[in-house]
């Protein structure tokens, strides 16, 4: 009488993993990252970037130059001058030959100043550089 109760094979061990809660948690985390990523990537120095309809997004690089409309220059959010950019470019190019410089210049900055920064970056040994823009939508 008791043996039929213990030999019932209909109730085997639960060997399936329910992945629905895991997928729900991953989707919530993904949404949180998608919402917070643009806020994290904004430059801390307010610059009125020029707009262009073509352009590629770039990942955050360790060599970011920002040129404010009032003539100040920043290297990775620290105020500097042209000589400081040249020195930093030389040391960064020695550490990482594949480094890319990203130049974010206010649209009010004179073209000649942007070219002088690009020249200092190239003289420092950085061969790749990009100009940051706001993409037209």
N, C-alpha and C positions, 0 to 999 in steps of 0.2 A: 504494500500500500504506500509506503513512503518512498520507495525506490523510483516510482514513476514521476514523482514530484521533482526529483533531483536530476533525472536523465532527460528532461525536456530540452531539446536542442533549438527551439524557436527563440530562446532568449540567450544568444551568444554574447560575447564580449563586444562592446562598442569600439570599433576600430576606425570609424570615419571621423575626420576632423571637419568641423563646421567652419568654413572660411568666410561666411557672410559677415560676422562681426569684425573680422580682420580687414576685410575690404572696406567696410564702413569707416573704420578708424583711419585707414590709409587715405581714403578720399577726403576726409575732413582735414587731415594734416596737409595734403596737397593743396586744398583750397586756402588754408591759412598761409602757406608759403607763396601762393600766387598773389594773394592780396598784399602781403607785407613786402615782397621783393621789390616792387617799384619804389616804395618809400625808402628802403634801405639804399637803393642804387642812386638816389638823387644826390647831386653834389651839394655840399654844405655851403658853398660860396654861391650866392645868387648871380647867375650869368644869363643874360638874354641871348640864347644861341640862335644863329640864323636857321632858317627853315629850308628844307630841300625835300623833294618828293622821292628821290632815290637815296638809298643809304642802307648800310648794314649795321645791325647792333653788334656791339663789342662787349666782351666780358671785361670785368674790372681788371685793370692792369696795375702793376706796382709803380708805374711811371706815368702819372697824370699831371699835365700842366694846365692850369686854369688862368686865363687872362681876363681880368675884370675890366669893365668899361671905364673905370677911373685910372687905368694904367698900371695897377698893381698886378703882380704875377705870383702865382702859388704853385708849388710843387708838392703834390700829395697833401693838399690842404695846409701847407706851411708857406708863409710868405717868403719870397726869394727874389733874386734878380737874375739877369742873363748869365752872369759868371757862375752863380750858384747852380743854374740849370746845366751849364756846360760841365761843371765838376761832378754833379750828380749823374749826368749821362755817362761820363767816362767810367765812374765806379760801377754803375749798374750794367754797362756793356761788358765790363770785365767779368762780373759775376754771372751774367746770363746773356750770351750773345744773341739769343732769339727774343729778347725783350722788345715790346712794342710801346711806343710813347703815344699817348692820346692827348691831343691839344684841344681844349675847350676855350674858345675865344668869344667874348661878347661881340655882337655884330657891330658895335660902335668902335671897336679897336681897329686902328689903321692897318691896312694890308701889310705895310712894310714891317710893322712890329711882329706880326704873325710869322712873316718870312724870316725875320732875324731869330725868332725862337726855333723855327724849323731848322735853320742853319746851325744853331748851337747844339741842337739834338743830334744832327748828323755829324758835326765835328766831334761830338762826344763818343761817337762810335755806334749809335743806335741807328740801324738801317731801316727799321719799320716804324712808321708813324701813321696816325689816323687823325682826322679832324672830326670833332664831335659836333653833331647837328641835332635839331629837333625835327623829326620826320613829319611832313605834312600828312594829314589824314583825309 
